[in-house]
Amino acid sequence: MKIFITGLPLEVGEDELTAVFGDFGQVKSLRIIKDRETGQSRGFGFVEMPVEEEAKEAIKRMNGGDYNGNRIKVAEAQEKPNTGGGAGGGGGFRRSNRTEKSY
């Protein structure tokens, strides 16, 4: 199960966060999202735990809790909707609908 965490203190590193979630079970992967230009944490990240029950327990016990002075939110990650912006996805300009008649 993939977990989304927000409200992370900027100084928290991936090793520390892996250890915290490791208290609930095996951590398959963990990633703190960082700013491309500065490399500084953006205050949110993702954890993947292979055992759903352990992940749900982590969510239940950590959501709304205090983490180094910050109130964090922890929830099951939602799949990002496909917006069609990738290859063959429309290109961002209006195309006429071939079935419409023009007058």
MARVEX-101696 format. One record per residue (C-alpha): chain; x negated, y, z negated; residue number from 1; residue in three letters. Coordinates in Angstrom, 1 decimal. Last residue first. Layout:
N
{c = A, px = X, py = Y, pz = Z, k = NUM, r = Ala}
...
// end
This chain:
103
{c = A, px = 21.3, py = 26.7, pz = 41.3, k = 103, r = Tyr}
{c = A, px = 19.1, py = 24.0, pz = 39.8, k = 102, r = Ser}
{c = A, px = 20.5, py = 20.6, pz = 39.2, k = 101, r = Lys}
{c = A, px = 19.4, py = 18.6, pz = 36.1, k = 100, r = Glu}
{c = A, px = 18.3, py = 15.0, pz = 36.6, k = 99, r = Thr}
{c = A, px = 14.6, py = 16.0, pz = 37.1, k = 98, r = Arg}
{c = A, px = 14.5, py = 17.7, pz = 33.7, k = 97, r = Asn}
{c = A, px = 12.2, py = 20.7, pz = 34.1, k = 96, r = Ser}
{c = A, px = 9.0, py = 20.5, pz = 32.2, k = 95, r = Arg}
{c = A, px = 8.3, py = 22.9, pz = 29.4, k = 94, r = Arg}
{c = A, px = 4.7, py = 23.2, pz = 28.2, k = 93, r = Phe}
{c = A, px = 2.9, py = 21.6, pz = 25.2, k = 92, r = Gly}
{c = A, px = 1.1, py = 18.8, pz = 26.9, k = 91, r = Gly}
{c = A, px = 4.0, py = 16.3, pz = 27.1, k = 90, r = Gly}
{c = A, px = 2.6, py = 13.4, pz = 25.1, k = 89, r = Gly}
{c = A, px = 0.6, py = 11.6, pz = 27.8, k = 88, r = Gly}
{c = A, px = -2.4, py = 11.3, pz = 25.6, k = 87, r = Ala}
{c = A, px = -1.5, py = 12.7, pz = 22.1, k = 86, r = Gly}
{c = A, px = 0.9, py = 15.4, pz = 21.1, k = 85, r = Gly}
{c = A, px = 4.0, py = 13.2, pz = 21.1, k = 84, r = Gly}
{c = A, px = 4.9, py = 14.2, pz = 17.6, k = 83, r = Thr}
{c = A, px = 4.5, py = 10.7, pz = 16.2, k = 82, r = Asn}
{c = A, px = 5.6, py = 10.9, pz = 12.6, k = 81, r = Pro}
{c = A, px = 2.9, py = 10.5, pz = 9.9, k = 80, r = Lys}
{c = A, px = 3.6, py = 7.4, pz = 7.9, k = 79, r = Glu}
{c = A, px = 4.6, py = 8.2, pz = 4.3, k = 78, r = Gln}
{c = A, px = 2.1, py = 7.7, pz = 1.5, k = 77, r = Ala}
{c = A, px = 3.5, py = 6.2, pz = -1.7, k = 76, r = Glu}
{c = A, px = 3.3, py = 8.8, pz = -4.3, k = 75, r = Ala}
{c = A, px = 0.9, py = 10.5, pz = -6.7, k = 74, r = Val}
{c = A, px = 1.3, py = 14.2, pz = -7.8, k = 73, r = Lys}
{c = A, px = -1.4, py = 15.7, pz = -9.9, k = 72, r = Ile}
{c = A, px = -1.2, py = 18.3, pz = -12.6, k = 71, r = Arg}
{c = A, px = -4.7, py = 19.8, pz = -12.8, k = 70, r = Asn}
{c = A, px = -6.7, py = 20.3, pz = -16.0, k = 69, r = Gly}
{c = A, px = -9.2, py = 17.4, pz = -15.4, k = 68, r = Asn}
{c = A, px = -6.3, py = 15.2, pz = -14.2, k = 67, r = Tyr}
{c = A, px = -3.1, py = 15.8, pz = -16.0, k = 66, r = Asp}
{c = A, px = -0.2, py = 13.5, pz = -15.1, k = 65, r = Gly}
{c = A, px = 2.7, py = 14.1, pz = -12.8, k = 64, r = Gly}
{c = A, px = 2.3, py = 10.8, pz = -11.0, k = 63, r = Asn}
{c = A, px = -0.4, py = 8.7, pz = -12.8, k = 62, r = Met}
{c = A, px = 1.5, py = 5.9, pz = -14.5, k = 61, r = Arg}
{c = A, px = 4.2, py = 5.3, pz = -11.9, k = 60, r = Lys}
{c = A, px = 1.8, py = 5.6, pz = -8.9, k = 59, r = Ile}
{c = A, px = -0.8, py = 3.3, pz = -10.5, k = 58, r = Ala}
{c = A, px = 2.0, py = 0.8, pz = -11.3, k = 57, r = Glu}
{c = A, px = 3.2, py = 1.0, pz = -7.8, k = 56, r = Lys}
{c = A, px = -0.3, py = 0.3, pz = -6.4, k = 55, r = Ala}
{c = A, px = -0.7, py = -2.6, pz = -8.8, k = 54, r = Glu}
{c = A, px = 2.6, py = -4.1, pz = -7.6, k = 53, r = Glu}
{c = A, px = 1.7, py = -3.6, pz = -4.0, k = 52, r = Glu}
{c = A, px = -1.6, py = -5.5, pz = -4.1, k = 51, r = Val}
{c = A, px = -3.9, py = -4.3, pz = -1.3, k = 50, r = Pro}
{c = A, px = -4.5, py = -0.8, pz = -2.7, k = 49, r = Met}
{c = A, px = -5.2, py = 2.1, pz = -0.3, k = 48, r = Glu}
{c = A, px = -6.0, py = 5.5, pz = -1.7, k = 47, r = Val}
{c = A, px = -5.4, py = 8.8, pz = 0.1, k = 46, r = Phe}
{c = A, px = -6.4, py = 12.3, pz = -0.5, k = 45, r = Gly}
{c = A, px = -5.6, py = 15.8, pz = -1.7, k = 44, r = Phe}
{c = A, px = -7.3, py = 18.9, pz = -3.1, k = 43, r = Gly}
{c = A, px = -8.9, py = 20.3, pz = 0.1, k = 42, r = Arg}
{c = A, px = -12.3, py = 19.0, pz = -1.0, k = 41, r = Ser}
{c = A, px = -15.2, py = 21.1, pz = 0.2, k = 40, r = Gln}
{c = A, px = -17.1, py = 20.2, pz = 3.4, k = 39, r = Gly}
{c = A, px = -17.3, py = 23.9, pz = 4.3, k = 38, r = Thr}
{c = A, px = -16.3, py = 23.8, pz = 8.0, k = 37, r = Glu}
{c = A, px = -14.3, py = 20.6, pz = 8.2, k = 36, r = Arg}
{c = A, px = -12.5, py = 21.1, pz = 4.9, k = 35, r = Asp}
{c = A, px = -12.3, py = 17.8, pz = 3.0, k = 34, r = Lys}
{c = A, px = -9.7, py = 15.1, pz = 2.6, k = 33, r = Ile}
{c = A, px = -10.5, py = 12.7, pz = -0.3, k = 32, r = Ile}
{c = A, px = -10.6, py = 9.1, pz = 1.0, k = 31, r = Arg}
{c = A, px = -10.2, py = 5.8, pz = -0.7, k = 30, r = Leu}
{c = A, px = -10.2, py = 2.3, pz = 0.5, k = 29, r = Ser}
{c = A, px = -9.4, py = -1.3, pz = -0.7, k = 28, r = Lys}
{c = A, px = -9.1, py = -0.4, pz = -4.3, k = 27, r = Val}
{c = A, px = -8.5, py = -3.4, pz = -6.5, k = 26, r = Gln}
{c = A, px = -6.4, py = -3.0, pz = -9.6, k = 25, r = Gly}
{c = A, px = -4.9, py = -0.5, pz = -12.0, k = 24, r = Phe}
{c = A, px = -8.2, py = 0.6, pz = -13.6, k = 23, r = Asp}
{c = A, px = -9.7, py = 0.7, pz = -10.1, k = 22, r = Gly}
{c = A, px = -7.5, py = 3.8, pz = -9.5, k = 21, r = Phe}
{c = A, px = -9.7, py = 5.7, pz = -12.0, k = 20, r = Val}
{c = A, px = -12.9, py = 4.2, pz = -10.7, k = 19, r = Ala}
{c = A, px = -12.0, py = 5.0, pz = -7.1, k = 18, r = Thr}
{c = A, px = -11.3, py = 8.6, pz = -8.2, k = 17, r = Leu}
{c = A, px = -14.8, py = 8.9, pz = -9.7, k = 16, r = Glu}
{c = A, px = -16.5, py = 7.5, pz = -6.7, k = 15, r = Asp}
{c = A, px = -14.5, py = 9.7, pz = -4.3, k = 14, r = Glu}
{c = A, px = -15.5, py = 12.9, pz = -6.0, k = 13, r = Gly}
{c = A, px = -13.5, py = 15.3, pz = -8.2, k = 12, r = Val}
{c = A, px = -14.9, py = 18.9, pz = -8.1, k = 11, r = Glu}
{c = A, px = -11.9, py = 20.3, pz = -6.2, k = 10, r = Leu}
{c = A, px = -9.4, py = 19.2, pz = -8.8, k = 9, r = Pro}
{c = A, px = -6.8, py = 17.0, pz = -7.2, k = 8, r = Leu}
{c = A, px = -3.3, py = 18.4, pz = -6.8, k = 7, r = Gly}
{c = A, px = -2.3, py = 15.9, pz = -4.2, k = 6, r = Thr}
{c = A, px = -2.5, py = 12.1, pz = -4.1, k = 5, r = Ile}
{c = A, px = -1.0, py = 9.9, pz = -1.3, k = 4, r = Phe}
{c = A, px = -1.0, py = 6.1, pz = -1.8, k = 3, r = Ile}
{c = A, px = -1.3, py = 3.4, pz = 0.9, k = 2, r = Lys}
{c = A, px = 0.0, py = 0.0, pz = 0.0, k = 1, r = Met}
// end
